[in-house]
Amino acid sequence: MKIAILADLHLPNRHDTVNEDILDWALDTLLTRQVQLIVLAGDMIQAGAVEAATRLRHKLAMTGLPFLMVLGNTELDTPGLKEIFTGEDFQKLAHGVVAALTPSEISSFKEHSVLLKKLIDEYPESFMLVNHYPLDALPDDVRAWTEELFRGHHGAIFIAGHQHMDNEQKFAEAEFHIVRGLDSDKAIGAPPALHIFEYEQTTRKWHRRDIAFAGCNPVLWHQNEIDKFTELLGVSTMHNTIKGIDYAISQRIKCLEIRFEATKELSLSQLSESINSWRKSGGKVLSLHFPDISWDKENNTLAENEIPLAIELAIALKINRLTIHVPRVSVAMFAIPHIGSQLRHAFVKLITHVLPLNISIGIENLHMRPGEKADESRGFGYTPDECIAWVNELRNLCHSSKIGLHFDIGHARNNAPYSRAFSIAQWYASAGSLINGYHLHQVVIGSDGVLENHQPIKNIFGPLISFSSFFYAWQNKKIVHAPIFIETDALELSYETLSNCFFEQEMNLHEK
């Protein structure tokens, strides 16, 4: 008896994302494994994504296999979902039973106690209960009731998702499994995976296999793919310009970004000398991160005083590209005609000055800040549509295709609630052809609960950002191959993580 568990895909309405490809792979794969039942362990769609739910339902039906649906928090936030996924709450198979419960039923677990008790007594060793939330996310009384249900049933298992990481442990003499699931942006510790649980009648035990989506794992890249990627893998010197340049020289890093703000205390001769040494070591692409263009609300005027100085530095250093944030202004203020007009003029003026240098101009996306409201008072450039529209407008105004989106992956992830509406994989699908550069860094949850940007990359698979979708989209040319700048003060650790990720043999490649 083989049961396939699919969890935490967060499929959006868009049909051209990395996660759509992963879904197709998962369904094709489980058909080759002769499974008898598919159990969806919740959060299979993005909240509100009715089109995705309908598409998922159709693809499941095409397999010809029976399936059970557990509703996760995203499904419960999707009106009409229960009408799309209708069916039984449990399925009896040849040697056992699979029961599925949804979060909406957690508060009334005891109402199901008679049925569940009957099922686990009938199949004491081959009983499986699947729920979206793991034990530690259940209310105390529900968790205690669940443990009591399983007490004494050594072969029975409880499976959950939600945490996007793998775990196995014992509880009440039974087995408790958490599965990392299928989301290419969130699966922690390894590439996204489907999970097969097989009950062997002879041993009377369940056996778990995690089958990873190999397309997200750079360990399987060919050498020419690795060479092309590492050629474009660079660093940002962040707050210590000379130290960062010295590190780039020591590692023969070909792509380098310096920040205008961090060069103010340096003489031009000192900076030029360091840059020349980097170029002699093999450096090829030099990017300058420009100061913001914003609006001074107090004086009701444009704030761009440092732009001329940045242009002078760009010319002196003979840069190959520049990066600048979208206008630092609220959505509401940007819509005011005279403010929007002056901001447009300032950007066009800057771009017109630097275009003769034959450089690329990357417009960088921004993100929600603590305390901001998700309305017109929040900053501009937090969504793919806003950034794409702004890049295209600048291209038209300046008559140049050298203007593109400099995509900051960390900003897209640290962007709630827009990060839930627009996943990193969705950014790739909508803006991939416009991207001409990348910022990579990890995001962590601080002690105060606030997400913090520009943190070290210690693992390409999380914990908060998994770069699975990045590697898949890159390898399959869903995004442009362009300079990558690791944007964190922990350059050594982060660069080592990314440059060595092709050779880590301990990753979970296929099955466990």
Sequence and secondary structure as in RCSB ss.txt:
>XXXX:A:sequence
MKIAILADLHLPNRHDTVNEDILDWALDTLLTRQVQLIVLAGDMIQAGAVEAATRLRHKLAMTGLPFLMVLGNTE
LDTPGLKEIFTGEDFQKLAHGVVAALTPSEISSFKEHSVLLKKLIDEYPESFMLVNHYPLDALPDDVRAWTEELF
RGHHGAIFIAGHQHMDNEQKFAEAEFHIVRGLDSDKAIGAPPALHIFEYEQTTRKWHRRDIAFAGCNPVLWHQNE
IDKFTELLGVSTMHNTIKGIDYAISQRIKCLEIRFEATKELSLSQLSESINSWRKSGGKVLSLHFPDISWDKENN
TLAENEIPLAIELAIALKINRLTIHVPRVSVAMFAIPHIGSQLRHAFVKLITHVLPLNISIGIENLHMRPGEKAD
ESRGFGYTPDECIAWVNELRNLCHSSKIGLHFDIGHARNNAPYSRAFSIAQWYASAGSLINGYHLHQVVIGSDGV
LENHQPIKNIFGPLISFSSFFYAWQNKKIVHAPIFIETDALELSYETLSNCFFEQEMNLHEK
>XXXX:A:secstr
 EEEEE    B S SSSHHHHHHHHHHHHHHHTT SEEEE S  B TT HHHHHHHHHHHHHHT  EEE   HHH
HTSTTHHHHS   SEEE SS EEEE  HHHHTTGGGGHHHHHHHHHHSSSSEEEE SS GGGS HHHHHHHHHHH
TT TT EEEE SSSS EEEEETTEEEEE   S TTT  SSS EEEEEEEETTTTEEEEEEEE GGG GGG  HHH
HHHHHHHEEEE TT HHHHHHHHHHTT SEEEEEGGGGTTS HHHHHHHHHHHHHTT  EEEEE    EEETTTT
EEE TTHHHHHHHHHHHT SEEEEES BSBHHHHTSHHHHHHHHHHHHHHHHHHGGG  EEEEE     TT  SS
TTSBS  SHHHHHHHHHHHHHHHT S EEEEEEHHHHHS TTHHHHS HHHHHHHHGGGEEEEEE EEEE TTS 
EEEEE    TB SS B HHHHHHHHTTSS    EEE SS HHHHHHHHHTTTS TTS  S  
